[in-house]
Amino acid sequence: MQTVLDLAPPPGFRKAIPVTVKLEVIIRQHSLCAKCGERLGELDDTQFDHVPAVQLRCWDPEAKDTTPR
């Protein structure tokens, strides 16, 4: 089932996550996956996701950012 959005983020809105942010997440989560608790692998092999996904959030034109539902 596909969700219909009021207004999706514009193409190219999502930028690459900086390495410093990835390291902060790893430290905060004690090198464990937030979803399954499994130990994270090498930084280059680890996938970082937003929950809910950025592309599934509504776009706020005034703030020029997404808003989680």
C-alpha positions in Angstrom: 0.0 0.0 0.0 1.5 3.4 -1.0 1.0 6.5 1.1 -0.2 9.6 -0.7 1.7 12.7 0.5 0.3 16.2 0.7 3.6 17.4 -0.7 6.8 15.4 -1.1 10.3 16.8 -0.6 11.8 18.3 -3.8 14.2 16.2 -5.8 17.8 16.4 -4.5 16.7 17.6 -1.1 18.4 14.7 0.7 22.1 15.2 1.0 24.7 12.6 2.0 25.0 12.1 5.7 28.3 13.6 6.9 30.8 11.2 8.5 30.8 13.2 11.7 27.0 12.6 12.0 27.4 8.9 11.3 30.1 8.6 14.0 27.8 10.4 16.5 25.0 7.9 15.8 27.4 5.0 16.2 28.6 6.3 19.6 25.1 7.1 20.8 23.9 3.6 19.8 26.9 1.9 21.3 27.7 0.4 17.8 24.4 -1.5 17.8 21.6 -1.4 15.2 18.6 0.6 16.6 16.2 -1.8 14.9 17.5 -5.3 15.5 20.3 -4.7 18.1 22.9 -6.4 15.9 26.5 -5.0 16.1 27.3 -2.6 13.3 30.0 -3.4 10.8 32.6 -1.1 9.2 31.5 2.5 8.7 31.5 2.2 4.8 29.4 -1.0 5.0 26.8 0.4 7.4 23.5 1.8 6.1 22.0 4.8 7.9 18.3 5.4 7.5 15.8 7.9 8.8 12.6 6.6 10.4 10.3 7.5 8.9 12.1 7.8 5.6 12.7 11.4 4.5 11.0 10.8 1.1 7.9 9.6 2.9 7.6 12.8 5.0 5.5 15.8 4.2 7.4 18.9 2.9 6.9 22.2 4.7 7.5 24.9 2.1 7.8 27.7 4.8 10.5 25.8 6.8 12.0 24.4 3.6 12.3 21.1 5.4 10.4 17.9 6.0 8.0 17.2 8.9 7.7 13.7 10.4 4.1 12.5 10.6 
